[in-house]
Amino acid sequence: MAFELPPLPYDYSALEPYIDEQTMHLHHDKHHQAYVTNLNNALQGQSQFENLPIEELIRRITAVSRPARSPAPSRPRSARSTTSRRSSTMRASSASAPVGRGW
């Protein structure tokens, strides 16, 4: 059983004037649908998860194969260590930055 995008439980224009109907169509029909499609693609070949409700799948996420959980390519080890050094340096400098400077 593949996961399916549930219908929006209200009219696309129900949130106007805060969110317009076109944005709601785009977000629900395209953006949200892409998440559902990607989930189904990630779980292909893993039949033990095909009948689970999404909440149970999330509870068992560590049982899902690693490639399906993190489809983004991993960075080389050297890039990760450089990034973490930069991040800690940035954290240290931003901690002493004046408030309101956009840090």
Biotite code that builds the C-alpha atoms (Angstrom):
import biotite.structure as struc

atoms = struc.array([
    struc.Atom([0.000, 0.000, 0.000], chain_id="A", res_id=1, res_name="MET", atom_name="CA", element="C"),
    struc.Atom([1.490, 3.314, -1.039], chain_id="A", res_id=2, res_name="ALA", atom_name="CA", element="C"),
    struc.Atom([0.962, 6.414, 1.034], chain_id="A", res_id=3, res_name="PHE", atom_name="CA", element="C"),
    struc.Atom([-1.500, 8.870, -0.494], chain_id="A", res_id=4, res_name="GLU", atom_name="CA", element="C"),
    struc.Atom([-1.914, 12.595, -0.111], chain_id="A", res_id=5, res_name="LEU", atom_name="CA", element="C"),
    struc.Atom([-5.098, 13.178, 1.882], chain_id="A", res_id=6, res_name="PRO", atom_name="CA", element="C"),
    struc.Atom([-7.490, 15.756, 0.479], chain_id="A", res_id=7, res_name="PRO", atom_name="CA", element="C"),
    struc.Atom([-7.341, 19.177, 2.039], chain_id="A", res_id=8, res_name="LEU", atom_name="CA", element="C"),
    struc.Atom([-10.042, 19.178, 4.754], chain_id="A", res_id=9, res_name="PRO", atom_name="CA", element="C"),
    struc.Atom([-11.252, 22.648, 3.781], chain_id="A", res_id=10, res_name="TYR", atom_name="CA", element="C"),
    struc.Atom([-11.607, 24.746, 0.663], chain_id="A", res_id=11, res_name="ASP", atom_name="CA", element="C"),
    struc.Atom([-8.404, 26.087, -0.906], chain_id="A", res_id=12, res_name="TYR", atom_name="CA", element="C"),
    struc.Atom([-9.713, 29.629, -0.437], chain_id="A", res_id=13, res_name="SER", atom_name="CA", element="C"),
    struc.Atom([-10.658, 29.157, 3.245], chain_id="A", res_id=14, res_name="ALA", atom_name="CA", element="C"),
    struc.Atom([-7.532, 30.918, 4.533], chain_id="A", res_id=15, res_name="LEU", atom_name="CA", element="C"),
    struc.Atom([-7.876, 34.050, 2.436], chain_id="A", res_id=16, res_name="GLU", atom_name="CA", element="C"),
    struc.Atom([-6.875, 36.864, 2.831], chain_id="A", res_id=17, res_name="PRO", atom_name="CA", element="C"),
    struc.Atom([-3.918, 35.412, 4.781], chain_id="A", res_id=18, res_name="TYR", atom_name="CA", element="C"),
    struc.Atom([-3.012, 32.692, 2.283], chain_id="A", res_id=19, res_name="ILE", atom_name="CA", element="C"),
    struc.Atom([-4.418, 32.920, -1.229], chain_id="A", res_id=20, res_name="ASP", atom_name="CA", element="C"),
    struc.Atom([-6.063, 30.045, -3.071], chain_id="A", res_id=21, res_name="GLU", atom_name="CA", element="C"),
    struc.Atom([-3.250, 29.732, -5.626], chain_id="A", res_id=22, res_name="GLN", atom_name="CA", element="C"),
    struc.Atom([-0.648, 29.347, -2.863], chain_id="A", res_id=23, res_name="THR", atom_name="CA", element="C"),
    struc.Atom([-2.758, 26.687, -1.162], chain_id="A", res_id=24, res_name="MET", atom_name="CA", element="C"),
    struc.Atom([-3.055, 24.734, -4.431], chain_id="A", res_id=25, res_name="HIS", atom_name="CA", element="C"),
    struc.Atom([0.693, 24.989, -4.962], chain_id="A", res_id=26, res_name="LEU", atom_name="CA", element="C"),
    struc.Atom([1.542, 23.973, -1.409], chain_id="A", res_id=27, res_name="HIS", atom_name="CA", element="C"),
    struc.Atom([-0.915, 21.081, -1.117], chain_id="A", res_id=28, res_name="HIS", atom_name="CA", element="C"),
    struc.Atom([-1.052, 19.724, -4.659], chain_id="A", res_id=29, res_name="ASP", atom_name="CA", element="C"),
    struc.Atom([2.628, 20.112, -5.553], chain_id="A", res_id=30, res_name="LYS", atom_name="CA", element="C"),
    struc.Atom([4.787, 20.619, -2.462], chain_id="A", res_id=31, res_name="HIS", atom_name="CA", element="C"),
    struc.Atom([2.990, 18.276, -0.057], chain_id="A", res_id=32, res_name="HIS", atom_name="CA", element="C"),
    struc.Atom([2.473, 15.731, -2.856], chain_id="A", res_id=33, res_name="GLN", atom_name="CA", element="C"),
    struc.Atom([6.238, 15.722, -3.470], chain_id="A", res_id=34, res_name="ALA", atom_name="CA", element="C"),
    struc.Atom([6.830, 14.654, 0.145], chain_id="A", res_id=35, res_name="TYR", atom_name="CA", element="C"),
    struc.Atom([4.368, 11.779, -0.233], chain_id="A", res_id=36, res_name="VAL", atom_name="CA", element="C"),
    struc.Atom([5.904, 10.717, -3.546], chain_id="A", res_id=37, res_name="THR", atom_name="CA", element="C"),
    struc.Atom([9.418, 10.836, -2.078], chain_id="A", res_id=38, res_name="ASN", atom_name="CA", element="C"),
    struc.Atom([8.300, 8.771, 0.919], chain_id="A", res_id=39, res_name="LEU", atom_name="CA", element="C"),
    struc.Atom([6.830, 6.112, -1.357], chain_id="A", res_id=40, res_name="ASN", atom_name="CA", element="C"),
    struc.Atom([9.989, 6.074, -3.483], chain_id="A", res_id=41, res_name="ASN", atom_name="CA", element="C"),
    struc.Atom([12.215, 5.781, -0.390], chain_id="A", res_id=42, res_name="ALA", atom_name="CA", element="C"),
    struc.Atom([10.234, 2.803, 0.910], chain_id="A", res_id=43, res_name="LEU", atom_name="CA", element="C"),
    struc.Atom([10.269, 0.848, -2.365], chain_id="A", res_id=44, res_name="GLN", atom_name="CA", element="C"),
    struc.Atom([11.602, -2.644, -1.761], chain_id="A", res_id=45, res_name="GLY", atom_name="CA", element="C"),
    struc.Atom([10.952, -2.469, 1.992], chain_id="A", res_id=46, res_name="GLN", atom_name="CA", element="C"),
    struc.Atom([7.666, -4.368, 2.151], chain_id="A", res_id=47, res_name="SER", atom_name="CA", element="C"),
    struc.Atom([7.768, -4.674, 5.959], chain_id="A", res_id=48, res_name="GLN", atom_name="CA", element="C"),
    struc.Atom([6.727, -1.009, 6.130], chain_id="A", res_id=49, res_name="PHE", atom_name="CA", element="C"),
    struc.Atom([4.091, -0.893, 3.403], chain_id="A", res_id=50, res_name="GLU", atom_name="CA", element="C"),
    struc.Atom([1.044, -1.428, 5.631], chain_id="A", res_id=51, res_name="ASN", atom_name="CA", element="C"),
    struc.Atom([2.127, 0.704, 8.584], chain_id="A", res_id=52, res_name="LEU", atom_name="CA", element="C"),
    struc.Atom([0.350, 3.952, 9.365], chain_id="A", res_id=53, res_name="PRO", atom_name="CA", element="C"),
    struc.Atom([2.700, 6.929, 9.071], chain_id="A", res_id=54, res_name="ILE", atom_name="CA", element="C"),
    struc.Atom([2.819, 7.389, 12.866], chain_id="A", res_id=55, res_name="GLU", atom_name="CA", element="C"),
    struc.Atom([4.091, 3.820, 13.330], chain_id="A", res_id=56, res_name="GLU", atom_name="CA", element="C"),
    struc.Atom([6.606, 4.256, 10.518], chain_id="A", res_id=57, res_name="LEU", atom_name="CA", element="C"),
    struc.Atom([8.004, 7.305, 12.305], chain_id="A", res_id=58, res_name="ILE", atom_name="CA", element="C"),
    struc.Atom([8.237, 5.343, 15.587], chain_id="A", res_id=59, res_name="ARG", atom_name="CA", element="C"),
    struc.Atom([10.256, 2.659, 13.773], chain_id="A", res_id=60, res_name="ARG", atom_name="CA", element="C"),
    struc.Atom([12.363, 5.010, 11.647], chain_id="A", res_id=61, res_name="ILE", atom_name="CA", element="C"),
    struc.Atom([15.651, 3.471, 12.803], chain_id="A", res_id=62, res_name="THR", atom_name="CA", element="C"),
    struc.Atom([14.541, 0.157, 11.230], chain_id="A", res_id=63, res_name="ALA", atom_name="CA", element="C"),
    struc.Atom([14.261, 1.802, 7.806], chain_id="A", res_id=64, res_name="VAL", atom_name="CA", element="C"),
    struc.Atom([17.412, 1.363, 5.730], chain_id="A", res_id=65, res_name="SER", atom_name="CA", element="C"),
    struc.Atom([19.860, 4.252, 5.985], chain_id="A", res_id=66, res_name="ARG", atom_name="CA", element="C"),
    struc.Atom([19.710, 5.280, 2.289], chain_id="A", res_id=67, res_name="PRO", atom_name="CA", element="C"),
    struc.Atom([15.927, 5.597, 2.522], chain_id="A", res_id=68, res_name="ALA", atom_name="CA", element="C"),
    struc.Atom([16.200, 7.845, 5.601], chain_id="A", res_id=69, res_name="ARG", atom_name="CA", element="C"),
    struc.Atom([18.840, 10.172, 4.191], chain_id="A", res_id=70, res_name="SER", atom_name="CA", element="C"),
    struc.Atom([18.669, 10.357, 0.409], chain_id="A", res_id=71, res_name="PRO", atom_name="CA", element="C"),
    struc.Atom([21.070, 13.313, 0.219], chain_id="A", res_id=72, res_name="ALA", atom_name="CA", element="C"),
    struc.Atom([24.615, 12.291, -0.725], chain_id="A", res_id=73, res_name="PRO", atom_name="CA", element="C"),
    struc.Atom([27.000, 12.318, 2.206], chain_id="A", res_id=74, res_name="SER", atom_name="CA", element="C"),
    struc.Atom([29.947, 14.671, 2.257], chain_id="A", res_id=75, res_name="ARG", atom_name="CA", element="C"),
    struc.Atom([33.504, 13.376, 2.481], chain_id="A", res_id=76, res_name="PRO", atom_name="CA", element="C"),
    struc.Atom([34.780, 13.029, 6.045], chain_id="A", res_id=77, res_name="ARG", atom_name="CA", element="C"),
    struc.Atom([37.260, 15.905, 5.619], chain_id="A", res_id=78, res_name="SER", atom_name="CA", element="C"),
    struc.Atom([34.450, 18.289, 4.603], chain_id="A", res_id=79, res_name="ALA", atom_name="CA", element="C"),
    struc.Atom([32.420, 17.331, 7.672], chain_id="A", res_id=80, res_name="ARG", atom_name="CA", element="C"),
    struc.Atom([35.242, 17.991, 10.102], chain_id="A", res_id=81, res_name="SER", atom_name="CA", element="C"),
    struc.Atom([35.971, 21.380, 8.493], chain_id="A", res_id=82, res_name="THR", atom_name="CA", element="C"),
    struc.Atom([32.318, 22.308, 8.650], chain_id="A", res_id=83, res_name="THR", atom_name="CA", element="C"),
    struc.Atom([32.012, 21.399, 12.316], chain_id="A", res_id=84, res_name="SER", atom_name="CA", element="C"),
    struc.Atom([35.089, 23.508, 13.155], chain_id="A", res_id=85, res_name="ARG", atom_name="CA", element="C"),
    struc.Atom([33.571, 26.423, 11.272], chain_id="A", res_id=86, res_name="ARG", atom_name="CA", element="C"),
    struc.Atom([30.252, 25.982, 12.993], chain_id="A", res_id=87, res_name="SER", atom_name="CA", element="C"),
    struc.Atom([31.779, 26.064, 16.462], chain_id="A", res_id=88, res_name="SER", atom_name="CA", element="C"),
    struc.Atom([33.781, 29.168, 15.509], chain_id="A", res_id=89, res_name="THR", atom_name="CA", element="C"),
    struc.Atom([30.641, 30.822, 14.205], chain_id="A", res_id=90, res_name="MET", atom_name="CA", element="C"),
    struc.Atom([28.750, 29.913, 17.356], chain_id="A", res_id=91, res_name="ARG", atom_name="CA", element="C"),
    struc.Atom([31.458, 31.433, 19.500], chain_id="A", res_id=92, res_name="ALA", atom_name="CA", element="C"),
    struc.Atom([31.590, 34.659, 17.496], chain_id="A", res_id=93, res_name="SER", atom_name="CA", element="C"),
    struc.Atom([27.824, 35.010, 17.254], chain_id="A", res_id=94, res_name="SER", atom_name="CA", element="C"),
    struc.Atom([27.470, 34.573, 21.021], chain_id="A", res_id=95, res_name="ALA", atom_name="CA", element="C"),
    struc.Atom([29.423, 37.773, 21.579], chain_id="A", res_id=96, res_name="SER", atom_name="CA", element="C"),
    struc.Atom([27.768, 39.675, 18.726], chain_id="A", res_id=97, res_name="ALA", atom_name="CA", element="C"),
    struc.Atom([25.643, 42.661, 19.651], chain_id="A", res_id=98, res_name="PRO", atom_name="CA", element="C"),
    struc.Atom([21.903, 42.094, 19.756], chain_id="A", res_id=99, res_name="VAL", atom_name="CA", element="C"),
    struc.Atom([19.995, 43.278, 16.706], chain_id="A", res_id=100, res_name="GLY", atom_name="CA", element="C"),
    struc.Atom([22.849, 42.932, 14.233], chain_id="A", res_id=101, res_name="ARG", atom_name="CA", element="C"),
    struc.Atom([21.198, 40.104, 12.269], chain_id="A", res_id=102, res_name="GLY", atom_name="CA", element="C"),
    struc.Atom([23.447, 37.358, 13.577], chain_id="A", res_id=103, res_name="TRP", atom_name="CA", element="C"),
])
